[in-house]
Amino acid sequence: MGEGLVRDFRPVDREQHDAVSGRLGLDPERGAGSNLRHCSWRLRSGSPITPRRRFDPRHLAQVESALWVAYYRREWLAFLRYAVFLIRGVFGLPWPSTARGSWFLLRATQLWAPTPDNDPVAARLAMERFYRLLKQHNDEPFDPAEAARLEVEWWHVHREHQQNNADVDEQALVDALAALYAYALGLPDAAVRPAAEQRALAMRYCDQWVRAGCDLKSSLITQKRAALVRSYAGLLAAVGQP
């Protein structure tokens, strides 16, 4: 969601953790197919990650596309609203936890957004709280700190790609996204790579839209949304593999 130059990925000591914690305030989409509506995410073993994790790729792509628009226009209230819908739609958390998770995502994004004076350490800690919330409610197998590190790593790679468009291979972004998906879902890289490729494509359209002036009537928004549909559909296909 956010992007910026990550300055430090070293472990955060307790003093730094406490100091940073205070800062946290603590229809082209049809191609995905309507048969994907309300599918369950499942691990390769076939056991559900959670019985409440069900989603419609088309709906979530529409919400996330709007969230990206709010991010680049720095419309933070709208960003928070779309984050609530997105987190509730993907993870099925209770409403109070959905609100907390949306706040953590908002704070991480706000801490990451400034260029060049962002705060990647604080952003990573906010995302660690977000992933810890998911782990608590959905009994996820991942380590929240590692998931947060991988999350912020792809933010870093994306911003480098934005700032050095002619010099940075987009493959690095696909690799970073696939690394997060594979780790968080407990799947092999090959299974999640198609979803990562489509999300990177969505970012390409979004970056073009930003460079063109963020026109709300641009066809690039439609292209971005369609790529996000295919990305979510790819994740559903990956978690449903026998």
C-alpha positions as a Python dict, from the first residue, in 0.01 Angstrom:
ca = {
    (1, 'M'): (0, 0, 0),
    (2, 'G'): (267, 246, 87),
    (3, 'E'): (610, 296, -60),
    (4, 'G'): (933, 476, 43),
    (5, 'L'): (1304, 419, 100),
    (6, 'V'): (1363, 180, 388),
    (7, 'R'): (1665, 296, 580),
    (8, 'D'): (1703, 24, 842),
    (9, 'F'): (1583, -336, 873),
    (10, 'R'): (1792, -425, 1179),
    (11, 'P'): (1612, -567, 1484),
    (12, 'V'): (1454, -297, 1698),
    (13, 'D'): (1568, -293, 2062),
    (14, 'R'): (1323, -247, 2350),
    (15, 'E'): (1404, 122, 2406),
    (16, 'Q'): (1355, 199, 2039),
    (17, 'H'): (1040, -13, 2031),
    (18, 'D'): (888, 181, 2324),
    (19, 'A'): (982, 516, 2175),
    (20, 'V'): (832, 433, 1838),
    (21, 'S'): (521, 279, 1990),
    (22, 'G'): (425, 618, 2125),
    (23, 'R'): (411, 747, 1771),
    (24, 'L'): (156, 484, 1673),
    (25, 'G'): (-117, 634, 1889),
    (26, 'L'): (-173, 329, 2068),
    (27, 'D'): (-1678, -370, -1535),
    (28, 'P'): (-1357, -518, -1665),
    (29, 'E'): (-1335, -723, -1349),
    (30, 'R'): (-1576, -990, -1467),
    (31, 'G'): (-1288, -1193, -1600),
    (32, 'A'): (-1231, -1327, -1251),
    (33, 'G'): (-1561, -1514, -1266),
    (34, 'S'): (-1855, -1494, -1033),
    (35, 'N'): (-1784, -1849, -913),
    (36, 'L'): (-1505, -1699, -700),
    (37, 'R'): (-1753, -1517, -479),
    (38, 'H'): (-1734, -1626, -114),
    (39, 'C'): (-1465, -1889, -170),
    (40, 'S'): (-1269, -1992, 141),
    (41, 'W'): (-893, -1949, 169),
    (42, 'R'): (-744, -2290, 246),
    (43, 'L'): (-394, -2419, 308),
    (44, 'R'): (-253, -2687, 83),
    (45, 'S'): (-349, -2944, 348),
    (46, 'G'): (-714, -2855, 278),
    (47, 'S'): (-785, -2729, 630),
    (48, 'P'): (-930, -2377, 636),
    (49, 'I'): (-712, -2100, 773),
    (50, 'T'): (-1035, -1969, 920),
    (51, 'P'): (-1398, -2041, 839),
    (52, 'R'): (-1468, -1667, 820),
    (53, 'R'): (-1206, -1584, 559),
    (54, 'R'): (-1422, -1558, 248),
    (55, 'F'): (-1416, -1290, -18),
    (56, 'D'): (-1520, -1181, -363),
    (57, 'P'): (-1211, -1084, -569),
    (58, 'R'): (-1409, -829, -770),
    (59, 'H'): (-1542, -652, -463),
    (60, 'L'): (-1206, -644, -285),
    (61, 'A'): (-1029, -520, -598),
    (62, 'Q'): (-1276, -234, -618),
    (63, 'V'): (-1220, -146, -252),
    (64, 'E'): (-841, -171, -271),
    (65, 'S'): (-831, 32, -591),
    (66, 'A'): (-1023, 308, -413),
    (67, 'L'): (-786, 277, -116),
    (68, 'W'): (-486, 332, -345),
    (69, 'V'): (-654, 642, -490),
    (70, 'A'): (-710, 775, -137),
    (71, 'Y'): (-345, 703, -48),
    (72, 'Y'): (-197, 893, -341),
    (73, 'R'): (-436, 1183, -292),
    (74, 'R'): (-352, 1180, 83),
    (75, 'E'): (-720, 1151, 171),
    (76, 'W'): (-662, 975, 501),
    (77, 'L'): (-1019, 956, 624),
    (78, 'A'): (-1122, 787, 299),
    (79, 'F'): (-818, 559, 327),
    (80, 'L'): (-927, 450, 675),
    (81, 'R'): (-1281, 382, 556),
    (82, 'Y'): (-1164, 164, 268),
    (83, 'A'): (-915, -12, 496),
    (84, 'V'): (-1204, -115, 722),
    (85, 'F'): (-1392, -267, 428),
    (86, 'L'): (-1079, -438, 295),
    (87, 'I'): (-968, -592, 624),
    (88, 'R'): (-1319, -703, 713),
    (89, 'G'): (-1367, -849, 364),
    (90, 'V'): (-1038, -1042, 351),
    (91, 'F'): (-986, -1156, 709),
    (92, 'G'): (-1335, -1159, 860),
    (93, 'L'): (-1224, -1008, 1190),
    (94, 'P'): (-1480, -892, 1446),
    (95, 'W'): (-1568, -529, 1399),
    (96, 'P'): (-1365, -398, 1696),
    (97, 'S'): (-1056, -583, 1572),
    (98, 'T'): (-1125, -469, 1217),
    (99, 'A'): (-1120, -110, 1343),
    (100, 'R'): (-791, -167, 1530),
    (101, 'G'): (-631, -336, 1232),
    (102, 'S'): (-742, -55, 1003),
    (103, 'W'): (-587, 199, 1241),
    (104, 'F'): (-256, 10, 1243),
    (105, 'L'): (-259, 0, 863),
    (106, 'L'): (-339, 370, 841),
    (107, 'R'): (-58, 463, 1082),
    (108, 'A'): (191, 240, 903),
    (109, 'T'): (100, 401, 574),
    (110, 'Q'): (118, 755, 709),
    (111, 'L'): (458, 686, 865),
    (112, 'W'): (579, 541, 536),
    (113, 'A'): (429, 794, 295),
    (114, 'P'): (659, 1101, 323),
    (115, 'T'): (941, 1122, 70),
    (116, 'P'): (1224, 1116, 158),
    (117, 'D'): (1167, 1167, 533),
    (118, 'N'): (957, 862, 609),
    (119, 'D'): (994, 641, 916),
    (120, 'P'): (1032, 277, 804),
    (121, 'V'): (1104, 146, 1154),
    (122, 'A'): (781, 288, 1296),
    (123, 'A'): (590, 173, 987),
    (124, 'R'): (724, -179, 1033),
    (125, 'L'): (625, -182, 1401),
    (126, 'A'): (273, -71, 1313),
    (127, 'M'): (247, -352, 1056),
    (128, 'E'): (381, -596, 1316),
    (129, 'R'): (87, -502, 1537),
    (130, 'F'): (-144, -553, 1242),
    (131, 'Y'): (-9, -901, 1173),
    (132, 'R'): (-14, -988, 1542),
    (133, 'L'): (-386, -903, 1543),
    (134, 'L'): (-443, -1139, 1250),
    (135, 'K'): (-247, -1413, 1422),
    (136, 'Q'): (-447, -1378, 1742),
    (137, 'H'): (-786, -1397, 1574),
    (138, 'N'): (-723, -1639, 1289),
    (139, 'D'): (-457, -1865, 1440),
    (140, 'E'): (-215, -1786, 1158),
    (141, 'P'): (117, -1975, 1151),
    (142, 'F'): (343, -1682, 1067),
    (143, 'D'): (568, -1471, 1289),
    (144, 'P'): (417, -1117, 1292),
    (145, 'A'): (761, -953, 1298),
    (146, 'E'): (878, -1142, 990),
    (147, 'A'): (551, -1082, 806),
    (148, 'A'): (583, -710, 880),
    (149, 'R'): (943, -710, 759),
    (150, 'L'): (839, -871, 431),
    (151, 'E'): (547, -629, 395),
    (152, 'V'): (764, -321, 434),
    (153, 'E'): (1030, -475, 210),
    (154, 'W'): (794, -473, -87),
    (155, 'W'): (696, -117, -6),
    (156, 'H'): (1066, -34, -26),
    (157, 'V'): (1115, -216, -356),
    (158, 'H'): (809, -47, -504),
    (159, 'R'): (929, 301, -414),
    (160, 'E'): (1271, 230, -556),
    (161, 'H'): (1095, 121, -872),
    (162, 'Q'): (890, 442, -873),
    (163, 'Q'): (1194, 662, -826),
    (164, 'N'): (1420, 477, -1069),
    (165, 'N'): (1167, 359, -1324),
    (166, 'A'): (1415, 311, -1605),
    (167, 'D'): (1680, 137, -1397),
    (168, 'V'): (1495, -104, -1166),
    (169, 'D'): (1369, -438, -1293),
    (170, 'E'): (1003, -495, -1207),
    (171, 'Q'): (1094, -855, -1132),
    (172, 'A'): (1233, -745, -797),
    (173, 'L'): (886, -622, -700),
    (174, 'V'): (726, -950, -805),
    (175, 'D'): (986, -1138, -600),
    (176, 'A'): (917, -926, -291),
    (177, 'L'): (541, -970, -320),
    (178, 'A'): (573, -1345, -376),
    (179, 'A'): (799, -1372, -71),
    (180, 'L'): (532, -1213, 149),
    (181, 'Y'): (248, -1423, 6),
    (182, 'A'): (442, -1748, 31),
    (183, 'Y'): (544, -1681, 391),
    (184, 'A'): (208, -1556, 517),
    (185, 'L'): (8, -1834, 350),
    (186, 'G'): (257, -2115, 393),
    (187, 'L'): (268, -2186, 20),
    (188, 'P'): (550, -2241, -230),
    (189, 'D'): (670, -1941, -428),
    (190, 'A'): (547, -2084, -757),
    (191, 'A'): (189, -2108, -629),
    (192, 'V'): (161, -1738, -539),
    (193, 'R'): (377, -1588, -815),
    (194, 'P'): (86, -1535, -1060),
    (195, 'A'): (-94, -1328, -794),
    (196, 'A'): (225, -1132, -728),
    (197, 'E'): (272, -1064, -1099),
    (198, 'Q'): (-80, -926, -1134),
    (199, 'R'): (-39, -704, -828),
    (200, 'A'): (287, -568, -969),
    (201, 'L'): (101, -497, -1293),
    (202, 'A'): (-168, -313, -1096),
    (203, 'M'): (107, -102, -939),
    (204, 'R'): (249, -26, -1282),
    (205, 'Y'): (-88, 113, -1391),
    (206, 'C'): (-117, 303, -1061),
    (207, 'D'): (229, 457, -1102),
    (208, 'Q'): (138, 567, -1453),
    (209, 'W'): (-181, 720, -1316),
    (210, 'V'): (15, 912, -1051),
    (211, 'R'): (266, 1042, -1305),
    (212, 'A'): (-23, 1152, -1528),
    (213, 'G'): (-173, 1366, -1252),
    (214, 'C'): (-416, 1136, -1063),
    (215, 'D'): (-715, 1197, -1291),
    (216, 'L'): (-1015, 1025, -1133),
    (217, 'K'): (-1164, 962, -1478),
    (218, 'S'): (-852, 793, -1615),
    (219, 'S'): (-886, 451, -1778),
    (220, 'L'): (-573, 350, -1585),
    (221, 'I'): (-790, 314, -1274),
    (222, 'T'): (-1000, 56, -1457),
    (223, 'Q'): (-689, -130, -1574),
    (224, 'K'): (-544, -124, -1222),
    (225, 'R'): (-866, -259, -1074),
    (226, 'A'): (-884, -542, -1328),
    (227, 'A'): (-527, -646, -1246),
    (228, 'L'): (-615, -650, -876),
    (229, 'V'): (-912, -878, -951),
    (230, 'R'): (-676, -1120, -1123),
    (231, 'S'): (-434, -1097, -831),
    (232, 'Y'): (-701, -1184, -574),
    (233, 'A'): (-830, -1460, -799),
    (234, 'G'): (-475, -1595, -821),
    (235, 'L'): (-451, -1606, -442),
    (236, 'L'): (-776, -1798, -421),
    (237, 'A'): (-646, -2046, -676),
    (238, 'A'): (-318, -2082, -485),
    (239, 'V'): (-470, -2151, -144),
    (240, 'G'): (-717, -2394, -295),
    (241, 'Q'): (-455, -2619, -452),
    (242, 'P'): (-460, -2980, -326),
}
